[in-house]
Amino acid sequence: TSAALGRARALAAELPDRQNASMAGGEAEMATWWYDNDALLREARVEYGPLHAPLYSLQQHEAYFIQPELRAAVASLEAAAAGGGAVNESAVRSLLQPTGVPGVWRLPIFTPLFCRLLIDELRHYEESGIPLRRPNGMNRFGAILDQLGLEDSMTYLSRRYLRPLGQLLFPWLISDGDADEHYAFAVRYKLGEDVALAEHADASVLTLNANLGLPASEGGFTGGAVAFKGTRFIDERPQEMPAHEVDFASMEPGDGVLHLGGQYHAALPIDSGERVNMIVWLHGKYEVVRVAPYAELEQLSAQQRWSAYARENADSLMMGARA
C-alpha cells in the first residue's frame, strides 16, 4: 500500500457513518476538513488507479459511450453551422421526447456500455477505502464525478451536447455564458440507504438526470419516480402547483431527462432494487444561475448554439499556439 493511499484510508475513521448521517444537514460542517485533505485524497485516488480508463477520455471514446442517434444529429448540426448554411434541428428535436410533464424532456443519451462501466467505476472507488465526499447536502450515497478525475469527460459532455440542447429547449433562459460550467455527480437509492429525496430545486440553469441502472422489466428497481411541480422565478407559487410524475423505472439505461434547474422536483421512494442516477448541473461562471428571461431578439440562433463548441476549441488552439 502506498503512503498516500494508506494515509487516506486512515482518514476515513474521522468521518461519520453515512448510514447515520443527516439527510438534510449534509456535510457543510465538514467543508474545511475536505478542503484541508483534498490534495492527499486526490493523490490517493491516482495511486489507487481507475478501473475503466476510457471513461476518463469521453471525447476519444464517445462512439462507444454516446447514443449513435444523438452523436449523428449533433455532428450534422455542427457541420451545418460551420458551413454557414441553414441549420435544420428537426433530427435532434425528434430525439427530445415529451414526458407529459411541462418543461421536462426525455432523450437517449448514453449507451448501456457507458452505464455499466460508470457503475463499475463508482463501486471501484467506493471499495477503495478512500473517503468520498457525498454529492450534496441531501444525498448520502454517491460521488462527485470531477473528484474521481472525470472532469474532462464531463466538460466535453456538457459543452458539446448538453449546453446546446438546453439552449434549444429553453432559448429564453439559456444563452452565451449561462451554461458553460458544470457540477456532475452520481447518486444511489436503495432500501436500507437513501430511498427518496425531498422536494427541491437545483443550483443550475439546466439539469440532466440520467438513469444508469436497469429498468424494472430486466430485474432493476421499482418505484423511484420523480415528481415535478412548477419553476421558481417563473411560475407563481410553483411549489403549490400539481405534481406530475416521470417514471424512471421504465427508462432504458442511458435514457435521461432535461429540465430547468429551477423546476421543483422530488424523488419518490423506490420499492425494490437499486437506482443509480448520473446528474449534471449546468450554470454560468462562478456558479451563477440565470433567472431573468431574454427578449426574443437576444436569444441565440440555431447557427450560434451549434457552432459554439467548435469556436471555443479554435480559440483554445490559438491561445495555445501563442503561448
C-alpha positions in Angstrom: 0.0 0.0 0.0 1.4 3.4 -1.0 1.9 6.1 1.6 -0.9 8.4 0.3 -3.4 5.5 -0.1 -2.7 4.3 3.4 -3.0 7.7 5.0 -6.2 8.4 3.1 -7.8 5.2 4.3 -6.8 6.1 7.8 -8.7 9.4 7.5 -11.9 7.5 6.9 -12.2 6.9 10.7 -12.7 10.7 11.2 -15.9 10.7 9.1 -19.4 10.0 10.4 -21.1 6.7 9.2 -23.1 7.5 6.1 -25.9 5.3 7.3 -26.4 7.6 10.3 -25.6 10.9 8.6 -28.3 13.5 8.3 -30.2 13.6 5.0 -30.9 17.3 5.4 -27.8 18.7 7.1 -25.2 17.4 4.6 -21.6 17.9 5.2 -21.4 21.7 5.4 -19.9 21.5 8.8 -17.0 19.4 7.3 -16.2 21.6 4.4 -12.9 22.7 5.9 -12.0 19.0 6.5 -12.5 18.1 2.9 -10.6 21.2 1.7 -7.6 20.5 4.0 -7.4 16.9 2.9 -8.1 17.4 -0.8 -4.5 17.1 -2.1 -4.0 13.9 -0.1 -7.3 12.3 -1.3 -6.5 13.2 -4.9 -3.1 11.7 -4.7 -4.5 8.5 -3.1 -7.1 8.2 -5.9 -4.4 8.5 -8.5 -2.3 5.8 -6.8 -5.4 3.5 -6.4 -6.0 4.0 -10.2 -9.1 3.8 -12.4 -10.8 0.6 -13.3 -12.1 1.7 -16.8 -9.7 4.2 -18.3 -11.8 5.1 -21.4 -14.4 6.8 -19.1 -11.8 9.5 -18.4 -11.5 10.4 -22.1 -15.1 10.6 -23.4 -14.1 12.7 -26.4 -11.9 9.8 -27.7 -14.4 7.1 -26.9 -17.8 8.7 -27.5 -18.5 6.2 -30.3 -18.9 3.6 -27.5 -20.5 5.8 -24.9 -22.9 8.3 -26.5 -26.0 7.1 -28.3 -25.4 6.9 -32.0 -28.5 8.8 -33.0 -27.6 11.7 -30.8 -24.0 11.7 -31.9 -25.1 11.8 -35.6 -27.6 14.5 -35.1 -25.2 16.8 -33.2 -22.4 16.2 -35.7 -24.7 17.1 -38.6 -25.8 20.3 -36.9 -22.3 21.3 -36.1 -21.3 20.8 -39.8 -24.2 22.8 -41.0 -23.5 25.6 -38.6 -19.8 25.7 -39.6 -20.8 25.8 -43.3 -22.9 28.9 -42.8 -26.0 27.4 -44.4 -29.4 26.6 -43.0 -29.4 24.7 -39.7 -32.3 22.2 -39.5 -32.8 21.0 -36.0 -35.5 18.5 -36.7 -33.4 15.4 -36.2 -32.3 16.4 -32.8 -35.7 17.6 -31.9 -37.1 14.2 -32.8 -34.9 12.7 -30.1 -36.3 15.0 -27.4 -39.5 13.3 -26.4 -42.2 15.0 -24.2 -42.6 13.3 -20.8 -46.1 14.6 -20.2 -44.6 16.9 -17.6 -44.4 20.6 -18.8 -40.8 21.6 -19.3 -39.3 18.1 -18.9 -37.9 16.3 -21.9 -36.6 12.7 -22.3 -33.8 11.6 -24.6 -31.5 8.7 -25.2 -28.0 10.0 -24.3 -25.7 7.2 -23.1 -25.1 3.6 -24.3 -25.7 0.7 -21.9 -21.9 0.1 -22.0 -21.2 3.6 -20.6 -23.8 3.0 -17.8 -22.3 -0.4 -16.9 -18.7 0.9 -16.8 -19.6 4.0 -14.8 -21.5 1.9 -12.2 -18.4 -0.3 -12.0 -16.2 2.7 -11.6 -18.3 4.1 -8.8 -18.1 0.7 -6.9 -14.4 0.5 -7.6 -13.8 3.8 -5.7 -16.4 3.0 -3.0 -14.4 -0.1 -2.3 -11.1 1.7 -2.2 -11.4 2.8 1.4 -10.6 6.4 0.3 -13.2 8.8 1.7 -15.7 10.0 -0.9 -17.5 13.3 -0.3 -21.2 13.0 -0.6 -22.5 14.9 -3.7 -24.8 17.3 -1.9 -26.5 18.0 1.4 -29.4 15.7 0.8 -28.0 12.5 -0.8 -25.8 10.4 1.4 -24.7 7.8 -1.1 -23.0 8.7 -4.3 -19.9 10.6 -5.6 -18.8 13.8 -7.2 -17.6 12.8 -10.6 -15.0 15.6 -11.1 -13.3 14.5 -7.8 -12.8 11.0 -9.3 -10.9 12.5 -12.3 -13.8 12.7 -14.8 -13.8 16.4 -15.2 -12.5 16.4 -18.8 -15.2 14.0 -19.8 -18.0 15.9 -18.1 -16.8 19.2 -19.6 -16.9 17.6 -23.1 -20.4 16.2 -22.5 -21.7 19.4 -21.1 -20.3 21.8 -23.7 -20.7 19.7 -26.9 -24.1 18.1 -26.1 -26.0 19.4 -23.0 -25.4 23.1 -23.4 -26.8 23.4 -27.0 -29.7 21.1 -26.2 -30.6 23.3 -23.3 -30.3 26.4 -25.5 -32.6 24.7 -28.0 -35.3 23.7 -25.4 -35.1 26.9 -23.3 -33.7 29.7 -25.6 -35.4 32.4 -23.5 -33.3 31.5 -20.4 -30.0 29.9 -21.7 -27.7 31.9 -23.9 -23.9 32.6 -24.2 -22.2 32.1 -20.9 -25.2 30.7 -19.0 -24.3 27.0 -19.1 -20.5 26.9 -19.6 -19.7 25.3 -16.3 -20.9 22.0 -14.7 -21.3 20.1 -11.5 -21.6 16.4 -12.1 -22.4 13.6 -9.6 -23.9 10.2 -9.2 -26.5 9.2 -6.6 -27.7 5.9 -5.4 -31.1 4.9 -3.9 -31.5 1.5 -2.2 -33.6 0.0 0.5 -31.7 0.5 3.8 -29.9 3.6 2.5 -31.5 6.6 0.8 -34.8 5.6 -0.7 -36.2 9.0 -1.7 -35.3 12.7 -1.9 -37.3 15.6 -0.6 -38.7 18.3 -2.9 -36.1 20.8 -4.0 -34.8 22.9 -6.9 -31.3 22.6 -8.3 -28.4 25.1 -8.2 -28.4 25.1 -12.0 -29.9 26.7 -15.1 -30.2 23.2 -16.8 -30.2 19.7 -15.3 -29.6 16.4 -16.9 -30.8 13.4 -14.8 -29.8 10.1 -16.5 -30.8 6.6 -15.5 -27.8 4.3 -15.2 -29.5 1.2 -13.8 -31.6 -1.5 -15.3 -35.3 -1.0 -15.8 -37.7 -2.9 -13.7 -38.5 -5.3 -16.6 -34.9 -6.5 -16.5 -34.6 -7.0 -12.8 -33.8 -3.5 -11.9 -35.5 -1.2 -9.5 -39.2 -0.5 -9.0 -40.8 2.8 -7.8 -38.5 5.8 -7.7 -40.5 8.1 -10.0 -39.6 11.8 -10.0 -42.5 14.2 -9.2 -42.2 17.7 -10.8 -44.0 20.9 -10.0 -43.5 24.5 -11.1 -40.4 26.5 -11.6 -39.1 29.2 -9.3 -39.0 32.8 -10.5 -41.2 31.8 -13.5 -44.4 30.3 -12.0 -46.5 31.9 -9.4 -46.4 29.7 -6.2 -44.5 26.9 -8.0 -44.5 24.5 -5.1 -48.2 24.7 -4.8 -48.7 23.5 -8.4 -49.9 19.9 -9.0 -47.2 17.3 -9.2 -46.6 15.3 -12.4 -44.5 12.1 -12.3 -41.8 10.8 -14.6 -41.3 7.1 -14.3 -37.6 6.4 -14.3 -38.1 2.6 -13.7 -39.4 2.3 -17.2 -36.4 4.0 -18.8 -33.6 2.1 -20.5 -30.1 2.5 -19.1 -28.7 5.7 -20.6 -32.0 7.5 -21.0 -32.2 10.8 -19.2 -34.4 13.9 -18.8 -33.5 17.5 -19.3 -35.3 20.3 -17.3 -34.7 23.7 -15.9 -32.8 23.6 -12.7 -35.3 25.8 -11.0 -38.2 23.3 -11.6 -39.1 21.8 -8.2 -39.0 18.1 -8.1 -38.8 15.2 -5.6 -37.6 11.6 -5.9 -40.3 9.3 -4.7 -39.4 6.2 -2.7 -38.1 3.1 -4.5 -39.9 -0.1 -3.7 -37.2 -2.6 -4.6 -33.8 -2.9 -6.2 -31.1 -0.2 -6.6 -31.5 3.0 -8.6 -28.3 4.8 -9.7 -28.5 8.2 -11.5 -26.0 10.5 -13.0 -26.8 14.1 -12.7 -25.2 17.1 -14.3 -26.0 20.7 -13.3 -25.1 23.4 -15.8 -24.5 27.0 -14.7 -22.5 30.1 -15.6 -19.1 31.1 -14.4 -18.7 31.4 -10.6 -21.8 29.2 -10.3 -24.1 32.0 -11.5 -27.6 30.7 -12.3 -29.5 32.8 -14.8 -33.1 33.6 -13.8 -34.0 36.7 -15.9 -35.5 35.8 -19.3 -34.1 37.0 -22.6 -36.1 39.1 -25.1 -36.7 37.3 -28.4 -34.1 39.4 -30.2 -31.5 38.4 -27.6 -31.9 34.7 -28.0 -29.4 32.6 -29.8 -29.9 31.3 -33.3 -29.5 27.7 -34.3 -26.3 28.6 -36.0 -24.9 30.2 -32.9 -25.7 27.4 -30.5 -24.3 24.7 -32.7 -21.1 26.5 -33.6 -20.1 27.5 -30.1 -18.2 24.3 -29.2 -16.0 24.4 -32.4 -15.5 28.1 -31.9 -14.2 27.6 -28.3 -11.9 24.8 -29.5 -10.4 27.1 -32.2 -9.9 29.9 -29.6 -8.2 27.4 -27.3 -5.8 26.2 -30.0 -4.9 29.8 -31.0 -4.2 30.7 -27.4 -2.0 27.6 -27.1 -0.1 28.4 -30.2 0.6 31.9 -28.9 1.9 30.5 -25.6 
